Amino acid sequence: MAETIDDLTVNYEEDGVMLTKELDKVILTRGAWTTILFRFVQWDPKKEAYGPDRYAIRRYKKSGDTYRVQSKFAISSRDQAKKIIDALAGWIEAPDGEAPEGQA
């Protein structure tokens, strides 16, 4: 377990192979409850190569001196990521209390 927010990662190695390789991360919130958006790739042993970019949002809670995953959400594809971006952009740009056109 990580002791600092900056040490939190989705990197995962098994038998000398990096099965999940973190490409980037954005720390969305810091503190006892921390939220991080990760960009990563996963090793495909059949192709002997990394697959397409994947994304995940993870929420951590500090317990004692370490951070532990409390919840996680995987964004399954670029298409799903784009839909999330579009929905958030529409909500942010809409006047307070109003649904953007096409979203209700």
Backbone hydrogen bonds, N-H to C=O, Kabsch-Sander energy under -0.5 kcal/mol:
donor,donor_aa,acceptor,acceptor_aa,energy
2,A,67,Y,-0.5
7,D,4,T,-0.9
8,L,5,I,-1.5
12,Y,20,T,-2.3
14,E,17,V,-2.5
17,V,14,E,-2.0
19,L,12,Y,-1.7
19,L,17,V,-1.2
20,T,12,Y,-1.8
21,K,41,V,-2.7
22,E,20,T,-0.6
23,L,39,R,-3.3
24,D,39,R,-1.8
26,V,37,L,-2.6
28,L,26,V,-0.8
28,L,35,T,-2.3
29,T,35,T,-1.7
34,T,32,A,-0.6
34,T,60,Y,-2.4
35,T,29,T,-1.1
36,I,58,R,-2.7
37,L,26,V,-2.7
38,F,36,I,-0.5
38,F,56,A,-3.3
39,R,24,D,-2.6
40,F,54,R,-2.4
41,V,21,K,-1.9
43,W,19,L,-2.9
44,D,49,A,-2.7
48,E,44,D,-1.5
49,A,44,D,-1.4
51,G,42,Q,-2.6
54,R,40,F,-2.9
55,Y,75,I,-1.1
56,A,38,F,-1.9
57,I,73,F,-2.7
58,R,36,I,-2.7
58,R,56,A,-0.5
59,R,71,S,-2.8
60,Y,34,T,-3.4
61,K,68,R,-2.4
62,K,32,A,-2.9
63,S,66,T,-3.3
66,T,63,S,-1.7
67,Y,2,A,-2.5
68,R,61,K,-2.2
70,Q,59,R,-3.4
71,S,59,R,-1.5
73,F,57,I,-2.6
75,I,55,Y,-2.6
76,S,74,A,-0.7
81,A,77,S,-2.2
82,K,78,R,-2.6
83,K,79,D,-2.1
84,I,80,Q,-2.1
85,I,81,A,-2.5
86,D,82,K,-2.8
87,A,83,K,-2.4
88,L,84,I,-2.6
89,A,85,I,-2.7
90,G,86,D,-2.3
91,W,87,A,-2.3
92,I,88,L,-2.7
93,E,89,A,-2.2
94,A,90,G,-1.2
98,E,95,P,-2.3
103,Q,100,P,-2.3
